[in-house]
Amino acid sequence: MSTFRIYAELSFKADLALPGVDETTMDYEVRQRKGEVYEYLQRRIADAFPDATDRTLHYFEFSLIR
């Protein structure tokens, strides 16, 4: 039996509610939460592709939506 391998580049947008972030929060303050956002993305990718052997997140960006 042969194995079929898929390499994909994924693009998606998601709204993430962060505790302590509201309309008075500065964009710089939100950027300090990069680790938390990264963990969220890794968890979402793992949930979406549970059988993947390599889930590498090379790059991401985010911003505060008002």
DRENTORKOL-3810 file (N, C-alpha, C; in nm, 4 decimals):
REM DRENTORKOL-3810
@n.u->0.0841; n.v->-0.1186; n.w->0.0000; ca.u->0.0000; ca.v->0.0000; ca.w->0.0000; c.u->0.0880; c.v->0.1242; c.w->0.0000
@n.u->0.0529; n.v->0.2221; n.w->-0.0794; ca.u->0.1269; ca.v->0.3479; ca.w->-0.0866; c.u->0.0637; c.v->0.4519; c.w->0.0046
@n.u->0.1456; n.v->0.5470; n.w->0.0431; ca.u->0.0971; ca.v->0.6580; ca.w->0.1251; c.u->0.0932; c.v->0.7834; c.w->0.0397
@n.u->-0.0137; n.v->0.8577; n.w->0.0513; ca.u->-0.0304; ca.v->0.9819; ca.w->-0.0219; c.u->-0.0051; c.v->1.0969; c.w->0.0749
@n.u->0.0865; n.v->1.1851; n.w->0.0426; ca.u->0.1189; ca.v->1.2966; ca.w->0.1301; c.u->0.0684; c.v->1.4268; c.w->0.0698
@n.u->0.0055; n.v->1.5092; n.w->0.1525; ca.u->-0.0474; ca.v->1.6389; ca.w->0.1097; c.u->0.0347; c.v->1.7488; c.w->0.1753
@n.u->0.0804; n.v->1.8431; n.w->0.0946; ca.u->0.1449; ca.v->1.9646; ca.w->0.1454; c.u->0.0510; c.v->2.0795; c.w->0.1115
@n.u->0.0100; n.v->2.1548; n.w->0.2114; ca.u->-0.0868; ca.v->2.2613; ca.w->0.1867; c.u->-0.0441; c.v->2.3898; c.w->0.2565
@n.u->-0.0722; n.v->2.4988; n.w->0.1915; ca.u->-0.0537; ca.v->2.6295; ca.w->0.2542; c.u->-0.1926; c.v->2.6784; c.w->0.2916
@n.u->-0.2119; n.v->2.7080; n.w->0.4171; ca.u->-0.3435; ca.v->2.7384; ca.w->0.4699; c.u->-0.3560; c.v->2.8875; c.w->0.5000
@n.u->-0.4701; n.v->2.9439; n.w->0.4641; ca.u->-0.4973; ca.v->3.0831; ca.w->0.4959; c.u->-0.6377; c.v->3.0917; c.w->0.5550
@n.u->-0.6501; n.v->3.1555; n.w->0.6704; ca.u->-0.7824; ca.v->3.1735; ca.w->0.7281; c.u->-0.7822; c.v->3.2943; c.w->0.8204
@n.u->-0.9006; n.v->3.3426; n.w->0.8482; ca.u->-0.9189; ca.v->3.4536; ca.w->0.9410; c.u->-1.0063; c.v->3.4047; c.w->1.0554
@n.u->-0.9753; n.v->3.4502; n.w->1.1765; ca.u->-1.0551; ca.v->3.4137; ca.w->1.2924; c.u->-1.0592; c.v->3.5310; c.w->1.3885
@n.u->-1.1709; n.v->3.5509; n.w->1.4528; ca.u->-1.1834; ca.v->3.6532; ca.w->1.5562; c.u->-1.1623; c.v->3.5861; c.w->1.6906
@n.u->-1.0718; n.v->3.6386; n.w->1.7682; ca.u->-1.0361; ca.v->3.5807; ca.w->1.8975; c.u->-1.0645; c.v->3.6827; c.w->2.0071
@n.u->-1.1488; n.v->3.6454; n.w->2.1000; ca.u->-1.1766; ca.v->3.7325; ca.w->2.2145; c.u->-1.0697; c.v->3.7079; c.w->2.3209
@n.u->-0.9957; n.v->3.8116; n.w->2.3556; ca.u->-0.8932; ca.v->3.8001; ca.w->2.4586; c.u->-0.9401; c.v->3.8700; c.w->2.5854
@n.u->-0.9317; n.v->3.8034; n.w->2.6988; ca.u->-0.9686; ca.v->3.8673; ca.w->2.8246; c.u->-0.8828; c.v->3.9919; c.w->2.8482
@n.u->-0.9466; n.v->4.0995; n.w->2.8917; ca.u->-0.8757; ca.v->4.2228; ca.w->2.9202; c.u->-0.8555; c.v->4.3130; c.w->2.8000
@n.u->-0.9036; n.v->4.2717; n.w->2.6830; ca.u->-0.8914; ca.v->4.3536; ca.w->2.5627; c.u->-1.0280; c.v->4.4129; c.w->2.5319
@n.u->-1.0333; n.v->4.5445; n.w->2.5263; ca.u->-1.1581; ca.v->4.6131; ca.w->2.4932; c.u->-1.1270; c.v->4.7322; c.w->2.4037
@n.u->-1.2239; n.v->4.8221; n.w->2.3848; ca.u->-1.2059; ca.v->4.9345; ca.w->2.2926; c.u->-1.1009; c.v->5.0358; c.w->2.3385
@n.u->-1.0582; n.v->5.0282; n.w->2.4643; ca.u->-0.9560; ca.v->5.1215; ca.w->2.5134; c.u->-0.8141; c.v->5.0634; c.w->2.5037
@n.u->-0.8028; n.v->4.9390; n.w->2.4642; ca.u->-0.6728; ca.v->4.8719; ca.w->2.4565; c.u->-0.5954; c.v->4.9210; c.w->2.3345
@n.u->-0.4689; n.v->4.9459; n.w->2.3522; ca.u->-0.3822; ca.v->4.9895; ca.w->2.2431; c.u->-0.3337; c.v->4.8679; c.w->2.1640
@n.u->-0.3102; n.v->4.8876; n.w->2.0342; ca.u->-0.2622; ca.v->4.7800; ca.w->1.9488; c.u->-0.1315; c.v->4.7220; c.w->2.0021
@n.u->-0.0439; n.v->4.8051; n.w->2.0526; ca.u->0.0842; ca.v->4.7589; ca.w->2.1083; c.u->0.0607; c.v->4.6607; c.w->2.2234
@n.u->-0.0371; n.v->4.6877; n.w->2.3072; ca.u->-0.0676; ca.v->4.5992; ca.w->2.4194; c.u->-0.1159; c.v->4.4629; c.w->2.3713
@n.u->-0.1931; n.v->4.4625; n.w->2.2642; ca.u->-0.2430; ca.v->4.3368; ca.w->2.2088; c.u->-0.1271; c.v->4.2556; c.w->2.1519
@n.u->-0.0333; n.v->4.3217; n.w->2.0880; ca.u->0.0823; ca.v->4.2524; ca.w->2.0286; c.u->0.1685; c.v->4.1835; c.w->2.1349
@n.u->0.1579; n.v->4.2280; n.w->2.2594; ca.u->0.2308; ca.v->4.1630; ca.w->2.3672; c.u->0.1738; c.v->4.0245; c.w->2.3978
@n.u->0.0579; n.v->3.9939; n.w->2.3446; ca.u->-0.0092; ca.v->3.8649; ca.w->2.3663; c.u->0.0199; c.v->3.7659; c.w->2.2536
@n.u->0.1251; n.v->3.7889; n.w->2.1773; ca.u->0.1549; ca.v->3.7062; ca.w->2.0607; c.u->0.1648; c.v->3.5576; c.w->2.0963
@n.u->0.2255; n.v->3.5244; n.w->2.2082; ca.u->0.2376; ca.v->3.3847; ca.w->2.2494; c.u->0.1029; c.v->3.3190; c.w->2.2692
@n.u->0.0113; n.v->3.3917; n.w->2.3281; ca.u->-0.1240; ca.v->3.3400; ca.w->2.3514; c.u->-0.1967; c.v->3.3155; c.w->2.2185
@n.u->-0.1808; n.v->3.4082; n.w->2.1250; ca.u->-0.2432; ca.v->3.3936; ca.w->1.9938; c.u->-0.1805; c.v->3.2757; c.w->1.9187
@n.u->-0.0482; n.v->3.2616; n.w->1.9284; ca.u->0.0218; ca.v->3.1509; ca.w->1.8636; c.u->-0.0295; c.v->3.0163; c.w->1.9159
@n.u->-0.0445; n.v->3.0039; n.w->2.0470; ca.u->-0.0959; ca.v->2.8801; ca.w->2.1057; c.u->-0.2371; c.v->2.8508; c.w->2.0573
@n.u->-0.3193; n.v->2.9549; n.w->2.0465; ca.u->-0.4554; ca.v->2.9394; ca.w->1.9954; c.u->-0.4526; c.v->2.8840; c.w->1.8524
@n.u->-0.3675; n.v->2.9404; n.w->1.7676; ca.u->-0.3584; ca.v->2.8948; ca.w->1.6293; c.u->-0.3094; c.v->2.7508; c.w->1.6212
@n.u->-0.2091; n.v->2.7173; n.w->1.6992; ca.u->-0.1572; ca.v->2.5806; ca.w->1.6993; c.u->-0.2658; c.v->2.4811; c.w->1.7423
@n.u->-0.3423; n.v->2.5180; n.w->1.8421; ca.u->-0.4507; ca.v->2.4313; ca.w->1.8906; c.u->-0.5587; c.v->2.4137; c.w->1.7829
@n.u->-0.5956; n.v->2.5240; n.w->1.7151; ca.u->-0.6972; ca.v->2.5160; ca.w->1.6099; c.u->-0.6500; c.v->2.4303; c.w->1.4935
@n.u->-0.5229; n.v->2.4441; n.w->1.4558; ca.u->-0.4681; ca.v->2.3638; ca.w->1.3464; c.u->-0.4654; c.v->2.2168; c.w->1.3847
@n.u->-0.4247; n.v->2.1867; n.w->1.5078; ca.u->-0.4212; ca.v->2.0482; ca.w->1.5548; c.u->-0.5617; c.v->1.9876; c.w->1.5565
@n.u->-0.6611; n.v->2.0667; n.w->1.5964; ca.u->-0.7997; ca.v->2.0174; ca.w->1.5974; c.u->-0.8510; c.v->1.9929; c.w->1.4552
@n.u->-0.8103; n.v->2.0786; n.w->1.3619; ca.u->-0.8577; ca.v->2.0670; ca.w->1.2245; c.u->-0.7914; c.v->1.9508; c.w->1.1502
@n.u->-0.6660; n.v->1.9232; n.w->1.1836; ca.u->-0.5909; ca.v->1.8184; ca.w->1.1139; c.u->-0.5290; c.v->1.7225; c.w->1.2156
@n.u->-0.6111; n.v->1.6414; n.w->1.2824; ca.u->-0.5599; ca.v->1.5552; ca.w->1.3890; c.u->-0.4647; c.v->1.4456; c.w->1.3404
@n.u->-0.4739; n.v->1.4067; n.w->1.2144; ca.u->-0.3884; ca.v->1.3000; ca.w->1.1636; c.u->-0.2598; c.v->1.3505; c.w->1.0989
@n.u->-0.2367; n.v->1.4812; n.w->1.1017; ca.u->-0.1152; ca.v->1.5380; ca.w->1.0419; c.u->0.0063; c.v->1.5032; c.w->1.1280
@n.u->0.1145; n.v->1.4688; n.w->1.0631; ca.u->0.2370; ca.v->1.4350; ca.w->1.1358; c.u->0.3260; c.v->1.5567; c.w->1.1561
@n.u->0.3047; n.v->1.6603; n.w->1.0770; ca.u->0.3835; ca.v->1.7828; ca.w->1.0900; c.u->0.2899; c.v->1.9016; c.w->1.0742
@n.u->0.2722; n.v->1.9774; n.w->1.1796; ca.u->0.1892; ca.v->2.0978; ca.w->1.1762; c.u->0.2791; c.v->2.2141; c.w->1.2146
@n.u->0.3380; n.v->2.2761; n.w->1.1145; ca.u->0.4321; ca.v->2.3850; ca.w->1.1376; c.u->0.3684; c.v->2.5167; c.w->1.0968
@n.u->0.3635; n.v->2.6094; n.w->1.1885; ca.u->0.3118; ca.v->2.7426; ca.w->1.1613; c.u->0.4322; c.v->2.8333; c.w->1.1378
@n.u->0.4539; n.v->2.8706; n.w->1.0118; ca.u->0.5719; ca.v->2.9484; ca.w->0.9761; c.u->0.5557; c.v->3.0977; c.w->1.0026
@n.u->0.4358; n.v->3.1481; n.w->0.9843; ca.u->0.4165; ca.v->3.2928; ca.w->0.9914; c.u->0.2707; c.v->3.3217; c.w->1.0229
@n.u->0.2473; n.v->3.4230; n.w->1.1041; ca.u->0.1123; ca.v->3.4728; ca.w->1.1229; c.u->0.1187; c.v->3.6194; c.w->1.1640
@n.u->0.0112; n.v->3.6901; n.w->1.1396; ca.u->0.0011; ca.v->3.8280; ca.w->1.1838; c.u->-0.1390; c.v->3.8517; c.w->1.2353
@n.u->-0.1526; n.v->3.9520; n.w->1.3184; ca.u->-0.2845; ca.v->3.9826; ca.w->1.3745; c.u->-0.2899; c.v->4.1304; c.w->1.4094
@n.u->-0.4120; n.v->4.1784; n.w->1.4259; ca.u->-0.4302; ca.v->4.3183; ca.w->1.4610; c.u->-0.5581; c.v->4.3336; c.w->1.5430
@n.u->-0.5679; n.v->4.4449; n.w->1.6095; ca.u->-0.6834; ca.v->4.4774; ca.w->1.6911; c.u->-0.7930; c.v->4.5332; c.w->1.6018
@n.u->-0.9139; n.v->4.4780; n.w->1.6121; ca.u->-1.0287; ca.v->4.5246; ca.w->1.5349; c.u->-1.1162; c.v->4.6089; c.w->1.6260
@n.u->-1.1448; n.v->4.7263; n.w->1.5860; ca.u->-1.2289; ca.v->4.8162; ca.w->1.6657; c.u->-1.3654; c.v->4.8316; c.w->1.6048
END
